[in-house]
């Protein structure tokens, strides 16, 4: 097996100094990280025989028996339809197995590959300090931060897009003013905006049908977006009067959590023998006692795949606040608001 690679670069720079002597100062910092690596991925895929419409099973004596497409049509399928050409077309689109660490090694097996992973993280920070008056009684600062991150997950199979791309454009801004009103009075005011911005891009905006025990041919990750801006207002006032120290202040936070989610926007289905009457035991009745007991479930799933029997489906229904239904495939949007008020004296 080819070894997975890892190339990582970490870099950065900072610069600061006065823009106006003793009054105005600026500082900036930048940090970055870049990864180019590979992760080992193991998927379960159909065997070379299953993709031809041949279903194999273990006999009581431990030997392997095979059912050809003709056998499936005449012996197994009560309707006599036989192998689904549409199902075979999907099974034949999978890569051939190359690793026995997955699957049952009869109808399914493993496919292992090194998947490329990209990571680009960048952080920008800047701060401005300004003395509003020559006496230094009123001092102000402005600080900003930007997080610009992007990294990918593994693809479902080689040559495909990543199943997910994680994006973060979280940013923050803060302003502060410290004022010496008198020799015994000081006021501190702060305002800050922290905006958390996250997005999982996903790779799928379509319904899908899967074969049980076989990994989906294409990624099924759905997009998800969340932005959470939080405004914070804080003020502290202190007054020293003789031997007395008086302090009053408070904090106000306004939080808005906005989400857009496609996780439950599409229907799905699968070829699952357990959803048939008797958990699909009618598929093996023509075999009598020839099939080993612990091989029955794997055989049923393989037969369901090549026959193309879609036995169960999941529908998704979403509604607006007024009760009207959202069209299939529409994003589900939500907003949660929170407000916090704290005061002290």
Order of alpha helices (4+ residues) and beta strands (2+ residues): beta-beta-beta-beta-alpha-beta-beta-beta-beta-beta-beta-beta-beta-beta-alpha-alpha-beta-beta
